[in-house]
Amino acid sequence: MADRDLQLIKEAGFGWVKQSFAWRDIEGAGKGQFDWSRADRVVEQVEKYGLKLLIRVDRQPAWAGGGYPANGPPDNYEDFGDFLYALASRYRGRIHAYQIWNEPNLNRPDGGGEWGGRPPNAAEYVELLRVAYRRIKEADPNALVVSAGLTPTGDGPPRAIPDDVFLEQMYQAMENHSSDGYFDALGVHAPGFKAPPEMSPEEVAANPEYGGARFFCFRRVEDLRRIMVKYGDEDKQVIVLEMGWTSDPRPDSPYHWHAVSERRKGEYLVRAYQYAKEHWAPWIGLMVAIYLPDVTWTKDQEEYWWALLDPCYPQLCLRPAYVMLKDMPK
């Protein structure tokens, strides 16, 4: 399965793979007790196809606390730092970029979200990021450290903090308001929702059909970029860690209101890459389209409808989005 998907990425003309490395899967048995078997296989397979690897690192083991089994920061941030040092030491020069956590500005009272069942806190995340940066660089100075992608949202505490507000709070919490020593590139999430990729945040905010708020569009990235520039980070790149459109047809799904057809999904993804190339260079870096699916996904899961393929195996069930991205000039 992995070989097939890596071959598809290579054939489509893309050079990077993003993969989740769950901390609990590697050091779950206890501190210092590592199972590298799956991680070794992933790194070796990615190298086999000549691709670069960006990994998302989060999901603490039970022994680290943090509201387990919810995805939450450990009770002792240095435990996370020790894990990252071991990880970056083992794969020095082979893992090219590390995404530190995911959507720390989102939480849910049911224990979901990404901050261990607690209200999001930018200062806490910044401290976790500082520890992660220091320990990764000790082991592999050339590795790229990327801040977590923030979820676009209009909700406030305790459920969430809007991405632009959270990013501003991050800069205010960093020493001297500088990201040096915290991240090398800013990670963002850029779902398109219902709007075409060229539509501005101003246009989307003025149109209830498209959500009526600035964050309901691909170009929300520009709002976050302006905050970077405000704090003197104009020389650092933005990495889009998740981008896409959904085709979710389920009437009771919270994603249904902004569903597009499979063909339009493909058209919008291609146009998003084109727009970024024409308007965001040189500050835009890697842009990750979601997803190549897990074969276990079903139509009852939201991920199924964001994917670029149907989750078929061993047969290959391409959707228009994959074909269009493959045919897109690189």
C-alpha positions as CSV (number, residue, x, y, z in Angstrom):
1,M,0.0,0.0,0.0
2,A,2.7,2.5,1.0
3,D,4.8,1.6,-2.1
4,R,1.8,2.2,-4.3
5,D,1.0,5.6,-2.8
6,L,4.7,6.7,-2.9
7,Q,4.8,5.7,-6.5
8,L,1.6,7.8,-7.2
9,I,3.2,10.8,-5.5
10,K,6.4,10.3,-7.6
11,E,4.4,9.8,-10.8
12,A,2.4,13.0,-10.2
13,G,5.6,15.0,-10.1
14,F,5.6,15.9,-6.4
15,G,8.7,15.8,-4.3
16,W,7.6,15.7,-0.7
17,V,5.6,13.3,1.6
18,K,3.9,14.3,4.8
19,Q,3.5,11.5,7.3
20,S,2.3,11.4,10.9
21,F,4.7,10.0,13.5
22,A,2.7,9.5,16.6
23,W,4.9,9.7,19.7
24,R,2.8,7.0,21.5
25,D,3.5,4.5,18.6
26,I,7.2,4.8,19.0
27,E,7.8,5.4,22.8
28,G,4.5,4.1,24.1
29,A,5.9,1.4,26.4
30,G,7.7,3.8,28.7
31,K,10.2,6.6,28.6
32,G,13.3,5.5,26.7
33,Q,11.7,2.3,25.4
34,F,11.6,2.8,21.6
35,D,10.0,0.8,18.9
36,W,11.4,2.1,15.7
37,S,10.1,-0.6,13.4
38,R,7.4,1.4,11.6
39,A,9.3,4.6,11.5
40,D,12.3,2.8,10.0
41,R,10.1,1.4,7.3
42,V,8.5,4.7,6.4
43,V,11.9,6.5,6.2
44,E,13.4,3.7,4.1
45,Q,10.4,3.6,1.7
46,V,10.4,7.4,1.2
47,E,14.1,7.3,0.4
48,K,13.5,4.5,-2.0
49,Y,11.4,6.8,-4.2
50,G,13.7,9.8,-3.9
51,L,11.2,11.9,-2.0
52,K,11.7,14.3,1.0
53,L,9.9,13.6,4.2
54,L,8.0,16.0,6.5
55,I,6.6,14.5,9.6
56,R,3.9,15.6,12.0
57,V,4.9,14.8,15.6
58,D,2.2,14.7,18.4
59,R,0.0,12.2,20.2
60,Q,1.7,11.7,23.5
61,P,2.0,8.3,25.1
62,A,0.0,7.5,28.3
63,W,3.0,7.7,30.5
64,A,3.5,11.3,29.5
65,G,0.1,12.5,30.7
66,G,-1.3,15.5,28.9
67,G,-4.9,14.3,29.0
68,Y,-4.2,10.9,27.4
69,P,-5.9,9.4,25.3
70,A,-6.8,12.8,24.0
71,N,-4.0,14.4,21.9
72,G,-2.4,16.8,24.4
73,P,1.0,18.3,25.3
74,P,2.9,16.2,27.9
75,D,3.0,17.1,31.6
76,N,6.7,17.6,31.2
77,Y,7.7,19.3,28.0
78,E,11.3,18.0,28.3
79,D,9.9,14.5,27.8
80,F,8.8,15.6,24.4
81,G,12.2,17.2,23.8
82,D,14.0,14.0,24.7
83,F,11.8,12.0,22.3
84,L,12.5,14.5,19.5
85,Y,16.2,14.4,20.2
86,A,16.2,10.6,19.8
87,L,14.1,10.8,16.7
88,A,16.2,13.5,15.0
89,S,19.4,11.7,16.0
90,R,18.2,8.4,14.5
91,Y,17.1,10.0,11.2
92,R,19.6,12.8,10.9
93,G,19.6,14.0,7.3
94,R,16.8,11.6,6.4
95,I,13.8,13.4,7.9
96,H,13.9,16.8,6.3
97,A,11.2,18.7,8.3
98,Y,9.3,18.4,11.6
99,Q,5.8,19.7,12.2
100,I,5.5,20.3,15.9
101,W,2.0,19.3,17.0
102,N,-1.3,20.0,15.1
103,E,-4.0,22.7,15.5
104,P,-3.1,23.7,19.1
105,N,-5.7,26.5,18.8
106,L,-8.5,23.9,18.8
107,N,-10.1,22.0,21.6
108,R,-13.5,20.4,22.3
109,P,-15.3,19.9,25.6
110,D,-15.7,16.2,24.7
111,G,-12.0,15.7,25.0
112,G,-11.4,16.0,21.3
113,G,-9.3,18.6,19.7
114,E,-5.5,18.9,20.0
115,W,-4.8,20.4,23.5
116,G,-5.6,17.6,25.9
117,G,-9.1,18.6,26.8
118,R,-7.9,22.0,28.0
119,P,-8.6,25.5,26.5
120,P,-6.0,26.4,23.9
121,N,-3.1,28.5,25.2
122,A,-0.7,30.1,22.8
123,A,2.0,30.7,25.5
124,E,1.9,27.1,26.4
125,Y,2.3,26.0,22.8
126,V,5.2,28.5,22.3
127,E,7.0,26.9,25.2
128,L,6.5,23.4,23.7
129,L,7.7,24.7,20.4
130,R,10.9,26.2,22.0
131,V,11.8,22.9,23.6
132,A,11.1,21.0,20.4
133,Y,13.2,23.4,18.3
134,R,16.2,23.3,20.7
135,R,16.3,19.5,20.9
136,I,15.8,18.9,17.2
137,K,18.6,21.3,16.3
138,E,20.9,19.7,18.8
139,A,20.5,16.4,16.9
140,D,20.1,17.6,13.3
141,P,21.0,21.3,12.7
142,N,19.9,21.1,9.1
143,A,16.4,19.8,9.8
144,L,13.5,22.3,9.2
145,V,11.3,23.0,12.2
146,V,7.7,24.0,11.3
147,S,5.1,25.4,13.6
148,A,1.8,23.6,13.8
149,G,-0.9,24.3,11.3
150,L,-3.7,26.3,13.0
151,T,-7.3,25.5,12.3
152,P,-9.3,28.3,10.6
153,T,-12.2,29.1,13.0
154,G,-14.3,31.8,14.4
155,D,-15.0,30.0,17.7
156,G,-13.6,31.4,20.9
157,P,-12.4,29.9,24.2
158,P,-12.8,27.4,25.7
159,R,-13.4,25.5,22.4
160,A,-10.9,27.4,20.2
161,I,-9.0,30.5,19.5
162,P,-9.2,32.0,15.9
163,D,-6.0,31.2,14.0
164,D,-5.0,34.9,13.5
165,V,-5.6,35.7,17.1
166,F,-3.6,32.6,18.2
167,L,-0.7,33.5,15.9
168,E,-0.6,37.0,17.2
169,Q,-0.6,35.6,20.8
170,M,2.3,33.3,19.8
171,Y,4.4,36.2,18.6
172,Q,3.6,38.1,21.8
173,A,4.7,35.1,23.9
174,M,8.0,34.6,22.0
175,E,11.1,36.3,23.5
176,N,11.5,39.7,21.9
177,H,8.5,38.7,19.6
178,S,11.0,36.9,17.4
179,S,10.5,33.4,16.0
180,D,14.2,32.7,16.0
181,G,14.7,29.7,18.2
182,Y,11.1,28.6,17.9
183,F,10.5,27.7,14.2
184,D,12.1,27.9,10.8
185,A,8.9,28.2,8.8
186,L,5.3,29.0,9.8
187,G,2.9,26.2,9.3
188,V,-0.7,27.0,8.3
189,H,-3.9,25.2,7.2
190,A,-5.7,26.4,4.1
191,P,-8.9,24.6,3.4
192,G,-10.8,26.3,0.7
193,F,-14.3,25.7,2.1
194,K,-16.8,26.7,-0.6
195,A,-14.9,29.6,-2.2
196,P,-12.7,29.3,-5.3
197,P,-9.0,29.7,-4.5
198,E,-8.7,33.1,-6.1
199,M,-11.5,34.7,-3.9
200,S,-10.2,37.2,-1.4
201,P,-11.0,37.1,2.4
202,E,-12.8,40.4,1.9
203,E,-15.1,38.9,-0.8
204,V,-15.8,35.8,1.3
205,A,-16.5,37.9,4.4
206,A,-19.1,39.9,2.5
207,N,-20.9,36.9,1.0
208,P,-22.9,34.6,3.3
209,E,-23.0,31.9,0.6
210,Y,-19.3,31.4,1.1
211,G,-19.4,31.5,4.9
212,G,-19.4,35.3,5.6
213,A,-16.0,35.3,7.5
214,R,-12.4,35.9,6.3
215,F,-11.2,32.5,7.4
216,F,-13.5,30.6,5.0
217,C,-11.1,30.7,2.1
218,F,-7.8,29.5,0.8
219,R,-6.4,33.0,0.8
220,R,-6.8,33.2,4.6
221,V,-3.0,32.4,4.4
222,E,-2.5,36.1,3.4
223,D,-3.9,37.3,6.7
224,L,-1.5,35.1,8.6
225,R,1.4,36.2,6.4
226,R,0.7,39.8,7.3
227,I,1.1,39.0,11.0
228,M,4.4,37.4,10.2
229,V,5.6,40.5,8.5
230,K,4.3,42.7,11.3
231,Y,6.7,40.9,13.7
232,G,9.7,41.0,11.3
233,D,9.4,37.5,10.0
234,E,9.2,38.4,6.3
235,D,12.3,36.4,5.4
236,K,10.8,33.1,6.6
237,Q,8.5,31.0,4.5
238,V,5.0,29.8,5.0
239,I,4.3,26.0,4.6
240,V,0.8,25.0,3.9
241,L,0.5,21.7,5.9
242,E,-3.1,20.9,4.8
243,M,-5.0,22.3,1.9
244,G,-8.1,21.0,0.0
245,W,-11.8,21.0,-0.7
246,T,-14.3,18.4,0.4
247,S,-17.0,16.6,-1.6
248,D,-18.9,15.5,1.5
249,P,-22.6,14.7,0.4
250,R,-23.9,13.7,3.8
251,P,-26.7,16.1,4.8
252,D,-26.0,15.9,8.5
253,S,-22.2,16.5,8.1
254,P,-20.8,19.9,9.3
255,Y,-18.8,19.9,6.1
256,H,-21.7,19.5,3.7
257,W,-22.5,23.2,3.3
258,H,-19.2,23.8,1.6
259,A,-19.0,20.6,-0.4
260,V,-18.0,20.8,-4.1
261,S,-18.0,18.1,-6.8
262,E,-15.0,15.8,-7.3
263,R,-14.2,17.6,-10.5
264,R,-14.3,21.0,-9.0
265,K,-12.2,19.8,-6.1
266,G,-9.5,19.0,-8.7
267,E,-9.9,22.3,-10.5
268,Y,-9.6,24.3,-7.3
269,L,-6.5,22.4,-6.1
270,V,-4.7,23.1,-9.4
271,R,-5.8,26.7,-9.4
272,A,-4.6,27.0,-5.8
273,Y,-1.1,25.9,-6.7
274,Q,-1.2,28.3,-9.7
275,Y,-2.4,31.2,-7.6
276,A,0.3,30.6,-5.0
277,K,3.0,30.4,-7.6
278,E,1.9,33.7,-9.2
279,H,1.1,35.7,-6.1
280,W,2.9,34.3,-3.1
281,A,6.4,33.7,-4.3
282,P,9.0,33.8,-2.8
283,W,7.6,33.5,0.7
284,I,5.5,30.4,0.0
285,G,7.1,27.0,0.5
286,L,5.7,23.5,0.5
287,M,2.0,23.1,0.0
288,V,0.4,19.7,1.1
289,A,-2.8,18.6,-0.7
290,I,-4.9,16.2,1.4
291,Y,-5.2,13.2,1.4
292,L,-3.9,9.9,0.0
293,P,-6.5,7.8,1.9
294,D,-6.2,5.1,4.5
295,V,-7.8,1.9,3.1
296,T,-9.9,1.6,6.2
297,W,-11.7,5.0,5.6
298,T,-15.4,4.7,4.9
299,K,-18.0,7.1,3.6
300,D,-19.0,7.7,7.2
301,Q,-15.8,9.5,7.9
302,E,-15.0,13.1,6.9
303,E,-11.5,12.3,5.6
304,Y,-13.0,10.0,2.9
305,W,-14.5,13.1,1.2
306,W,-11.4,15.2,1.3
307,A,-9.2,12.5,-0.3
308,L,-7.6,12.5,-3.8
309,L,-8.4,8.8,-4.4
310,D,-11.0,6.3,-3.3
311,P,-9.6,4.1,-0.5
312,C,-9.4,1.0,-2.7
313,Y,-6.6,-1.7,-2.5
314,P,-5.1,-3.5,-4.3
315,Q,-7.0,-1.9,-7.2
316,L,-6.5,1.7,-8.0
317,C,-9.5,4.1,-7.8
318,L,-8.4,7.5,-8.9
319,R,-10.5,10.6,-8.5
320,P,-10.4,13.6,-10.8
321,A,-8.3,15.6,-8.3
322,Y,-5.3,13.2,-8.5
323,V,-5.4,13.1,-12.3
324,M,-5.6,16.9,-12.6
325,L,-2.8,17.4,-10.1
326,K,-0.6,14.9,-12.0
327,D,-1.3,16.7,-15.3
328,M,-0.6,20.1,-13.7
329,P,2.6,21.8,-15.0
330,K,5.2,21.6,-12.3
